[in-house]
């Protein structure tokens, strides 16, 4: 297999040359395990371990290889493949843990992020806000797949698509069904040779079954919904990179019950993030012009264009849109021009990103100030009652 068949292009070649790495040593990470990585290159696929210099230099999990990374390996002749270097990433999709301060690497060097929602229990526009914000924040082009359309009527499907278009006018949406084969051919034609597509979504929405349909065989294990919770079970336990028959490259992911927003990911990428408008410069020339012209921007404002435009009319440039005098966003909310659910989703995600981009010291300082404020309020209240 040629490197180009795995997504290698001029962007990565330029990085390789600048780092003076031999091209014959290049390979792409296709899966990650506890202490080994499966990598694929021109000489085949093999299990490799990272060199000690990478291990000891790593400050966080983001410094370790992720599925989709390009790496330089040695030791093939001795049957001891070793990852000696990593190319800077074009981008990296990161999920913020909801239980601790760690970030979870979902995939690297992704051109398009497919957000998969099933049209029945999983359909949720606020959850879609969250996925789109994370994808766009990572400089990845988003596409929505409304899956399992056989479960609802055509009228219900049209209504759901209409709601999506009303809220996300520039979002490309593909309705699909594995049972009726609706949209499978459209999805396959959308996927282009040499580009990398990442599938993300909740457990049980049908990501693995969709990829199996694209592969034309049952490569990935699929499962049913839990009889007790009626929610999806984690059938896919690890991330994997696969090459389709048409040359497109897909990354399958375990289902996600929760998806925390990590904030700006350019530092984790190790290279300047690539926006939707500049995808062609990174070797994705065949992405449709309709996608590259979409007005996506990093952060929550890229998903909430209407709120962003209203914010330009606010009296103060640093307006938090929380009720300050002269806030055009709040005025639009009060007049009914702006949807309250969308506004609340915007405020929640914006605060989450601000929180997650703080340093540990900044978080401790803010928590201490808040604790001091609470003590002051309680003391005043106690004094007033006495």
C-alpha positions in Angstrom: 0.0 0.0 0.0 1.3 3.5 -0.9 1.5 6.2 1.7 -0.9 8.3 -0.4 -3.5 5.5 0.0 -3.4 6.2 3.8 -3.9 9.9 3.4 -0.3 11.1 2.9 -0.1 14.4 0.9 1.9 17.5 0.3 1.1 18.9 3.7 2.8 16.0 5.5 5.6 15.7 3.0 6.6 19.3 3.8 6.6 18.5 7.5 8.7 15.3 6.9 11.3 17.2 4.9 11.6 20.0 7.5 12.2 17.3 10.2 14.7 15.5 7.9 13.0 12.1 8.3 13.4 9.4 5.7 10.2 8.9 3.7 10.6 5.1 3.8 10.2 5.3 7.6 6.7 7.0 7.5 3.6 5.1 8.7 0.2 6.0 10.0 -1.3 4.9 13.3 -4.4 2.8 12.7 -5.1 1.8 16.3 -3.8 2.4 19.8 -3.5 -0.2 22.6 -2.2 -0.1 26.2 1.5 0.0 25.3 1.7 -0.7 21.6 0.4 1.0 18.4 -0.7 -0.6 15.2 0.8 1.3 12.3 0.5 0.9 8.5 3.1 1.9 5.9 4.4 0.9 2.5 5.9 -2.3 3.9 2.7 -3.4 5.6 1.0 -3.2 9.0 2.8 -4.1 12.3 2.7 -3.4 16.0 5.1 -0.8 17.2 6.2 0.7 20.5 7.2 4.3 21.2 10.8 5.2 21.8 11.9 6.1 25.3 12.7 9.7 24.2 9.0 10.2 23.2 7.7 8.5 26.4 9.8 10.6 28.8 9.4 13.8 26.9 5.6 13.6 26.9 4.0 16.0 29.3 0.4 15.0 28.7 -1.6 12.3 26.9 -1.8 14.6 23.9 1.9 14.2 23.4 1.4 10.4 22.6 0.4 9.1 19.2 -3.3 9.0 18.4 -5.2 7.1 15.6 -4.5 9.0 12.4 -1.1 10.3 13.4 1.8 10.1 11.0 5.0 8.7 12.6 8.5 7.7 11.7 9.5 4.1 12.6 12.7 2.1 12.7 13.7 -1.5 13.6 11.7 -3.3 11.0 14.7 -5.3 9.9 15.2 -6.5 13.5 11.5 -7.2 13.9 11.3 -4.5 16.7 9.3 -1.7 15.1 9.8 1.5 17.1 8.1 4.9 16.8 11.0 7.5 16.9 9.2 10.7 15.9 5.7 12.1 15.2 4.8 14.6 12.5 3.0 17.7 13.8 -0.7 17.3 13.4 -2.9 19.1 10.9 -5.6 18.9 13.6 -6.6 16.7 16.5 -10.2 15.9 17.7 -10.2 16.0 21.5 -12.9 15.1 24.0 -12.7 16.7 27.5 -13.3 14.1 30.2 -16.4 14.9 32.3 -14.9 13.2 35.4 -11.4 14.6 35.5 -9.0 17.2 33.9 -7.7 14.8 31.3 -8.3 15.2 27.5 -9.1 12.1 25.4 -7.7 12.0 21.9 -10.3 10.8 19.4 -8.3 11.1 16.2 -5.7 13.2 14.4 -5.4 14.6 10.9 -9.1 14.5 10.1 -10.7 16.2 7.1 -14.4 15.6 7.8 -16.2 14.8 11.0 -19.4 12.8 10.6 -21.8 13.4 13.5 -24.2 10.4 13.6 -27.6 10.8 15.3 -30.3 8.2 15.1 -33.7 9.8 14.3 -35.5 8.2 17.2 -34.3 8.5 20.8 -30.9 10.1 20.0 -32.1 13.1 18.0 -31.2 16.2 20.1 -30.2 19.6 18.7 -28.5 20.7 21.9 -26.3 17.6 21.8 -25.6 18.5 18.1 -24.6 22.0 19.2 -21.9 20.3 21.4 -20.6 18.0 18.8 -20.4 20.7 16.1 -18.6 23.1 18.5 -16.0 20.5 19.3 -15.5 19.5 15.6 -15.2 23.1 14.4 -13.0 24.1 17.3 -10.6 21.4 16.0 -10.6 22.9 12.5 -12.5 20.0 11.0 -15.4 20.2 8.5 -18.7 18.9 10.1 -21.4 16.8 8.4 -24.5 15.4 10.0 -25.8 11.9 9.4 -29.4 11.3 10.4 -29.4 7.5 10.7 -32.1 4.8 11.1 -34.6 6.7 9.0 -36.6 3.5 8.6 -37.9 4.0 12.2 -39.9 7.1 11.3 -42.2 8.3 8.5 -41.0 10.4 5.6 -43.1 13.3 7.0 -41.3 13.0 10.4 -37.9 12.9 8.7 -38.7 16.0 6.7 -39.7 17.8 9.9 -36.4 16.8 11.6 -34.3 17.9 8.6 -36.2 21.2 8.6 -35.4 21.8 12.3 -31.7 21.1 11.6 -31.7 23.5 8.6 -33.4 26.2 10.6 -30.8 26.0 13.4 -27.7 25.1 11.3 -28.3 26.6 7.8 -24.8 25.7 6.4 -24.7 22.2 7.8 -24.6 19.4 5.2 -27.1 16.6 6.3 -27.3 13.1 4.9 -30.3 10.8 6.0 -29.4 7.1 6.0 -30.7 3.7 6.9 -28.9 0.4 7.0 -32.2 -1.5 6.7 -33.5 0.2 3.6 -30.1 1.3 2.2 -31.4 4.9 2.0 -28.5 7.4 1.7 -25.7 4.7 1.7 -24.8 5.3 -1.9 -24.9 9.1 -1.4 -22.6 8.8 1.6 -20.2 6.6 -0.3 -20.1 9.1 -3.2 -19.5 11.9 -0.6 -16.4 10.1 0.7 -13.3 10.8 -1.4 -10.1 9.0 -1.9 -7.2 10.0 0.3 -9.4 12.0 2.8 -9.9 11.0 6.4 -13.5 10.9 7.9 -14.2 10.4 11.6 -17.5 9.0 12.8 -18.6 10.2 16.3 -21.9 9.9 18.2 -23.6 8.3 21.1 -23.6 4.6 21.8 -26.1 2.6 19.7 -26.7 5.2 16.9 -25.3 2.9 14.3 -21.7 4.2 13.5 -20.2 0.7 13.2 -23.2 -0.6 11.1 -22.8 2.4 8.8 -19.1 1.7 8.3 -19.8 -2.0 7.7 -22.3 -0.9 4.9 -19.5 1.3 3.4 -17.0 -1.6 3.6 -19.5 -4.0 2.1 -18.8 -6.6 4.8 -19.3 -7.1 8.6 -15.8 -6.0 9.7 -16.9 -4.1 12.9 -19.0 -5.7 15.6 -22.4 -4.2 16.1 -24.9 -4.6 19.0 -28.5 -3.9 20.1 -29.9 -1.4 22.5 -30.0 -2.3 26.2 -33.3 -3.8 27.1 -33.2 -2.1 30.5 -32.1 1.5 29.7 -33.1 1.6 26.0 -29.7 3.2 25.4 -26.8 2.0 23.2 -24.2 -0.3 24.5 -20.4 0.1 23.9 -20.0 -2.4 21.1 -16.9 -0.6 19.7 -14.2 -0.6 22.5 -11.3 1.0 20.7 -10.7 3.4 17.8 -9.6 2.1 14.5 -8.6 3.5 11.1 -9.9 1.7 8.0 -9.5 2.2 4.2 -12.7 1.8 2.1 -12.8 0.3 -1.3 -13.1 3.7 -2.9 -10.0 4.9 -1.2 -11.6 6.9 1.5 -10.3 6.6 5.0 -12.6 6.3 8.0 -12.0 6.3 11.8 -14.6 4.4 13.9 -15.0 5.5 17.6 -16.6 4.0 20.7 -20.0 5.6 21.5 -19.9 8.6 23.8 -22.5 9.1 26.5 -21.0 12.5 27.3 -18.8 14.8 25.3 -16.9 17.6 27.1 -15.5 20.5 25.0 -11.8 20.8 25.3 -11.4 24.4 24.0 -8.6 25.5 21.6 -6.7 22.4 20.3 -4.0 24.1 18.2 -1.3 23.4 20.8 -2.2 19.7 21.0 -2.1 19.6 17.2 1.5 20.8 17.1 0.9 22.7 13.9 -1.4 25.5 12.8 -4.9 24.2 12.7 -6.4 24.0 9.3 -9.8 25.7 8.8 -12.5 24.6 6.5 -11.6 27.4 4.1 -8.0 26.2 3.8 -8.6 22.5 3.6 -7.3 22.4 0.0 -3.9 23.6 1.0 -3.6 20.5 3.2 -4.2 18.1 0.4 -8.0 17.8 0.5 -8.5 19.3 -2.9 -11.6 17.1 -3.6 -13.7 18.3 -0.8 -16.7 19.9 -2.4 -16.8 23.7 -2.7 -20.1 23.7 -0.9 -18.4 22.4 2.2 -15.2 24.6 2.1 -17.4 27.7 1.6 -19.5 27.0 4.7 -19.2 29.7 7.3 -17.7 27.6 10.0 -15.5 29.2 12.6 -13.7 27.9 15.7 -15.4 27.9 19.1 -19.2 28.2 19.9 -19.6 31.3 17.7 -19.0 29.1 14.6 -22.1 27.1 15.5 -24.1 30.1 16.7 -23.8 32.5 13.8 -27.0 34.4 14.6 -25.8 35.1 18.2 -22.4 36.1 16.9 -23.9 38.7 14.5 -26.1 40.1 17.3 -23.1 40.3 19.6 -21.5 42.8 17.1 -24.3 45.2 18.0 -23.8 45.0 21.8 -22.9 48.3 23.5 -19.7 46.8 25.1 -17.2 44.7 23.2 -16.6 42.5 26.2 -20.3 41.8 26.7 -20.9 38.4 28.2 -24.5 38.4 27.0 -25.7 37.6 30.5 -28.1 40.5 30.9 -25.8 43.6 30.7 -27.3 46.9 29.7 -27.1 47.4 25.9 -26.8 43.7 25.2 -28.2 43.1 21.7 -28.3 39.3 22.3 -30.5 39.7 25.4 -32.7 42.2 23.6 -33.3 39.7 20.8 -34.0 37.0 23.4 -36.6 39.2 25.1 -38.3 40.1 21.8 -38.6 36.5 20.7 -36.2 37.0 17.8 -33.7 34.6 19.4 -34.6 31.1 20.5 -34.2 30.6 24.2 -33.0 27.0 24.0 -30.3 28.0 21.5 -29.2 30.9 23.7 -28.9 28.7 26.8 -26.9 26.2 24.8 -24.6 28.9 23.7 -24.0 30.3 27.2 -23.4 26.8 28.6 -20.8 25.9 25.9 -19.1 29.2 26.1 -18.6 29.0 29.8 -17.4 25.4 29.5 -14.8 26.3 26.9 -13.6 29.3 29.1 -13.4 26.9 32.1 -11.5 24.2 30.1 -9.0 26.7 28.6 -8.0 28.0 32.1 -4.7 26.8 33.6 -4.9 24.7 36.8 -3.6 27.8 38.7 -6.4 30.0 37.2 -9.0 27.5 38.2 -7.8 27.3 41.8 -7.7 31.1 42.0 -11.2 31.4 40.6 -12.5 28.7 43.0 -10.9 30.5 45.9 -12.4 33.8 44.9 -15.8 32.2 44.6 -15.5 30.5 48.0 -14.5 33.9 49.6 -17.5 35.5 47.9 -19.9 32.9 49.3 -18.5 33.3 52.8 -19.0 37.1 52.5 -22.6 36.7 51.4 -23.3 34.3 54.2 -21.7 36.6 56.8 -23.8 39.5 55.6 -26.9 37.4 55.7 -26.2 36.2 59.2 -25.5 39.8 60.3 -28.8 41.0 58.8 -30.7 38.4 60.6 -29.2 39.1 64.0 
